[in-house]
Amino acid sequence: MNIEQGRVSQADRARKWVNAMVRLVACAALTVCGSLAAISAAAAPTRILFVGNSFTHGRYDPVRLYNAANVTDLNCVDLSTCSAAEQPPVPFPPPVPMLPLPTATQLSEYGPYGGIPGLFKQFTVEAGLDYDVALDTISAATLLNGFYKQKSRLALIADPAWDIVVLQEQSFLPLPAVTDLGNATRGNVQNFQAGVDTIAAAILAADQMAGRPNAAIYLYETQPLASYTYVSNNAQKPIFGSSTSPPGGVNAPYVGDPIETMAADLHDAYFSVAARNPAVTGVAPAGDAWIRAIEEGVAVRNPYLAIEPAGQVSLWDQDPALACCTTPIGYHPSSFGAYLSALVLFAEITGVTPMQLGPHDRVARDLGIPAGVAMALQRVAFATVHCQLLPADAAAGRDSRTPDGTADSVTGASCR
């Protein structure tokens, strides 16, 4: 990964480190945590909007509908105003897709959505923070064509009411047009840059017109796609339908590379786009966290294996019947993957260490994530956010990722 493309300021990183340490120590005493919560509740809530597609709202239950009652889905404020994509199907509840494939019963992505913003909201509650959380998501949408050029959507995003706006680009658009192996990807980094720049400009213009401070804008760096990197010879976990490509084809451009290669390309795109726009406060490196989880043995590297390594979880979805028959397994996050991505967003945006959530975190319990796995993913999220290397230090040959430059003093994980 091009470490010189990180752009979080030294002051911002120091602030987050101090906040994380203060909360980690303070919350050792429940009375202190209660006081922090009381102080937070007395202040006006922080209003945050998440903008993206199914990687934000979560394609599958239980993530897609998680905590929907406590967040605002701008595409489905109530059932009478739901978009066509989020309307509950008739009959309801919809039938569940079943094997064998292909199945005539398709997954319904009905709303209102909670998704990763719903997970984020619950994390803030547990941390004693007061966040008013909303989302505006459209499956497969790009920032430029799906939101900026749709004036009704842009009006909701460029609203001076938001303190923070999180932007997530379509899954493959940030990729280079051609991989290191010479394969076409359908990536268009210039389109990604234009989407961020135009939406950010609209947000800042609205804030300035209202005479209020500029909203903080974050980019949500998404995960690499297993279906782009691996072939499947496992009949129980097929890659099917319109997602089928020969190795090196448009839906399999990274076959022959390790999963780290696509993740590095996504990282470089998100951080370079952020570096070119001073309105962007930072990047939530969720894709980097997925790679850390894989490399540390918490998560599987290849979700198509017939026998998965013992003790590892899959960050990608695993049910081919639900995925059928266009988007394969190995594309969207599983509950484990959504949990990790939400933890990274939580750590990056709030500055709170995810380990504060601990083994009894309600989100993990609700999603069926064992306590030991939840704690491992919390450590991975914190280490990933904490271990981002600052560009000024990289240029000067300094390692600013930890106090001593060698290991994370909280998790014990190496940043190198």
TAJO-V37799 format. One record per backbone hydrogen bond with DSSP energy under -1.0 kcal/mol. NH is the residue of the N-H (numbers start at 1). CO is the residue of the C=O. If there is no record, write none. Layout:
BEGIN
nh:NH co:CO
nh:NH co:CO
END
This chain:
BEGIN
nh:3 co:1
nh:5 co:2
nh:6 co:3
nh:13 co:9
nh:14 co:10
nh:15 co:11
nh:16 co:12
nh:17 co:13
nh:18 co:14
nh:19 co:15
nh:20 co:16
nh:21 co:17
nh:22 co:18
nh:23 co:19
nh:24 co:20
nh:25 co:21
nh:26 co:22
nh:27 co:23
nh:28 co:25
nh:29 co:26
nh:33 co:29
nh:34 co:30
nh:35 co:31
nh:36 co:32
nh:37 co:33
nh:38 co:34
nh:39 co:35
nh:40 co:36
nh:41 co:37
nh:42 co:38
nh:46 co:130
nh:48 co:132
nh:49 co:164
nh:50 co:134
nh:51 co:166
nh:52 co:136
nh:56 co:53
nh:57 co:53
nh:58 co:54
nh:64 co:60
nh:66 co:63
nh:68 co:65
nh:70 co:67
nh:71 co:68
nh:72 co:133
nh:74 co:135
nh:76 co:73
nh:81 co:78
nh:83 co:75
nh:111 co:86
nh:114 co:64
nh:115 co:63
nh:116 co:56
nh:118 co:114
nh:119 co:115
nh:120 co:116
nh:121 co:117
nh:122 co:118
nh:123 co:119
nh:124 co:120
nh:125 co:121
nh:126 co:122
nh:127 co:123
nh:128 co:125
nh:129 co:124
nh:132 co:46
nh:134 co:48
nh:135 co:72
nh:136 co:50
nh:138 co:52
nh:141 co:138
nh:146 co:142
nh:148 co:143
nh:149 co:144
nh:153 co:150
nh:154 co:150
nh:155 co:151
nh:157 co:153
nh:158 co:154
nh:159 co:157
nh:162 co:159
nh:163 co:47
nh:164 co:47
nh:165 co:216
nh:166 co:49
nh:167 co:218
nh:168 co:51
nh:175 co:172
nh:179 co:183
nh:182 co:179
nh:185 co:177
nh:188 co:173
nh:192 co:188
nh:193 co:189
nh:194 co:190
nh:195 co:191
nh:196 co:192
nh:197 co:193
nh:198 co:194
nh:199 co:195
nh:200 co:196
nh:201 co:197
nh:202 co:198
nh:203 co:199
nh:204 co:200
nh:205 co:201
nh:206 co:202
nh:207 co:203
nh:208 co:204
nh:209 co:205
nh:210 co:206
nh:212 co:207
nh:216 co:163
nh:218 co:165
nh:219 co:282
nh:220 co:167
nh:221 co:284
nh:226 co:330
nh:227 co:330
nh:228 co:225
nh:229 co:226
nh:230 co:226
nh:237 co:234
nh:243 co:240
nh:244 co:241
nh:248 co:252
nh:249 co:246
nh:252 co:249
nh:254 co:228
nh:255 co:252
nh:257 co:254
nh:261 co:258
nh:263 co:259
nh:264 co:260
nh:265 co:261
nh:266 co:262
nh:267 co:263
nh:268 co:264
nh:269 co:265
nh:270 co:266
nh:271 co:267
nh:272 co:268
nh:273 co:269
nh:274 co:270
nh:275 co:271
nh:276 co:272
nh:277 co:274
nh:280 co:277
nh:281 co:217
nh:282 co:217
nh:284 co:219
nh:286 co:284
nh:287 co:221
nh:289 co:285
nh:290 co:286
nh:291 co:287
nh:292 co:288
nh:293 co:289
nh:294 co:290
nh:295 co:291
nh:296 co:292
nh:297 co:294
nh:298 co:293
nh:299 co:293
nh:300 co:313
nh:305 co:302
nh:312 co:309
nh:313 co:298
nh:317 co:332
nh:323 co:319
nh:324 co:320
nh:334 co:315
nh:338 co:334
nh:339 co:335
nh:340 co:336
nh:341 co:337
nh:342 co:338
nh:343 co:339
nh:344 co:340
nh:345 co:341
nh:346 co:342
nh:347 co:343
nh:348 co:344
nh:349 co:345
nh:350 co:346
nh:351 co:347
nh:356 co:353
nh:357 co:354
nh:361 co:358
nh:365 co:361
nh:366 co:362
nh:367 co:363
nh:368 co:365
nh:369 co:364
nh:374 co:370
nh:375 co:371
nh:376 co:372
nh:377 co:373
nh:378 co:374
nh:379 co:375
nh:380 co:376
nh:381 co:377
nh:382 co:378
nh:383 co:379
nh:384 co:380
nh:385 co:381
nh:386 co:382
nh:387 co:383
nh:388 co:385
nh:394 co:390
nh:395 co:391
nh:396 co:392
nh:397 co:394
nh:398 co:393
nh:408 co:413
nh:412 co:408
END
